[in-house]
């Protein structure tokens, strides 16, 4: 038997979230089921009893999984079972990870595994908004040390009103859609997309979300106390040598400060820091270094490099590369770098560089989506690649990382509102960003390079988009803080915030924020947003200096698309039985043809390598959908001969009867006397429609004149 415990969290509109524990997966360190409507998430958490040797980081693994059975569906593919994680599952895993990771104790290094599984799915409830709450609740009912609880909620603005955790159908009309993760006191994570909203609106949305999150955290605290899980396990995962720490600081801090202040090149600075660390290690024998080397490395990083960089910024307003806090790195851009691509651009900002391409295709090239709850196609896709050589690393590239998927998704969301789709643009659009150099903010370089490449390709984007990554350095003891524009990789790694903002001249289109410090005020966030706005506009100016608007025409080597709209009733005629007609047109003209049915119309896209092929296919289709008019003269082909006349095809797929009495002014006894045969081309006039069946009546003799 089981003894389940539940907590209920009320939502607006009569909805509620229920957290239940004690029923499923009881051998895990912590497990809960989170329910809303028919949606149920099972979250489990387990932790190793001890840390591995020489582990000086938080080995946290987060997996979000969706079961197809949750909504009564079979998985696709040959095996008919869940396989590798989808992009959506990876993105949700990252959302959970980014909110949890900063809250584990800094000296806790045991492996922790968090698994959140969608086990029942309401087709209109968005499960990603519940996943962070489920993961945190599992930690809350465990004895694993954790500085939470946290929760994550989605907040959307629909018809001018903020809504917490809207449904799929509600969210279609949203002009702001963000996920916010927070503790009861502080914001930890923000990610989402917007349709050019202001900084003030975004800040109000974060505040609105935080008020809801406080209720979720309070419920978890109550649950933890009821179960006696508010006291966590003891551990000792870090050995320290305070005398060695003092020696490292005394011997290296001043030298590291000077290196940080004088070396603006990333690689030169890194080499100097490595040499300084090696110089200190040379004081010890090889036997002593076996024990001391890991400690020296940690003290040098945390107590020397980190503090030197932070103090230099807070005390002197000078950054690692010599810039002021609001200064953007030097930018240079180029378009049309790759002559054979449909569109291409290079965007370089400091030591970060993206080479981005645009490829235009047909509807057959659109991305197919077959997730548990989301099916369909995506006309615009963006892919981001981050090879090891971009940071000078000598290691092989092994598959696609979660980071690449996450950064690509952020850039995609940034550009998506500005890329025309549907009736505005018949092309499938693929943007690929290859990062060739990286020293911070490569996802924002992707946004800028993507804008350039799209305009170079002649895609009529609504407005150009730029992006910037903001950082923060704080000193809680003195209250000092510095907001940094266009952060370096080291400033991201050693700083307190990574806040990416993208947008047009008129507003924000996407954001991603991770905060690593407690107690960040909304006043500081507002200042960071304003500083980001000014930085975005500066970068946007550099983009527009390179190319001011989309090219008026596609490049000569880009295949063309012609789109026509046909009545719904003619779709079958164009396709033909078993696709026979459309396949024959494609084969004869060398084109690719797709038909989409929408709003009781057929949208026909004809994709061809040259103008002649397009025109030939277009003429064939127009002939099929043309409506014959009484009184019009047509040049037709005899398809068959019968005893009482001939059937003549006057338009593709449209035959009319030329009766034997309408062939000539003279009378014929049989069709052999007429001299007509199958395949002959003759001119005929449409003289009427049979009122009973709509069949066409043709005449040839009316074109010959009266018999003399």
Secondary structure, 3 states (H helix, E strand, C coil): CCCCEEEEEECHHHCEEEEEECCCCCCCCEEEEEEECCEEEEEEEEECCCCCCCCCCCCEEEEEEECHHHHCCCCCCCCCCCCCCCHHHHHHHHHHHHHHHHHCCCCCCCCEEEEEEEEECCCCCCCHHHHHHHHHHHHHCCCCCCCCCEEEEEEEEECCEEEECCCHHHHCCEEEEEEEEEECCCEEEEEEEEEEECHHHHHHHHHHHHHHHHHHHHHHHHHHHHCCCCCCCCCCCCCCCHHHHHHHHHHHHHHHHHHHHHCCCHHHHHHHHHHHHHHHHCCCCHHHHHHHHHHHHHHHHHHHHHHHHHHHHHHHCCCCCCCCCCCCCCEEEEECCCCCCCEEEEEEECCEEEEEEEEEECHHHCEEEECCCCEEEECEEEEEEECHHHHCCCCCCCCCCHHHHHHHHHHHHHHHCCCCCHHHCCCEEEEEEEEEECCCCHHHHHHHHHHHHHHHHCCCCCCCCEEEEEEEEEECCCCEEEEEECCCHHHHHHCCEEEEEEEECCEEEEEEEEECCCCCCHHHHHHHHHHHHHHHHHHHHHHHHHCCCCCCCCCCCCCEEEEEEEEHHHHHHHHCHHHHHHHHHHHHHCCEEEEEEECCEEEEEEEECCHHHHHHHHHHHHHHHCCCCCCCEEEEEEEEEECCEEEEEEECCEEEEEEHHHCCCCCCCCHHHHCCCCCCEEEEEEEEECCCCCCEEEECHHHCCCCC
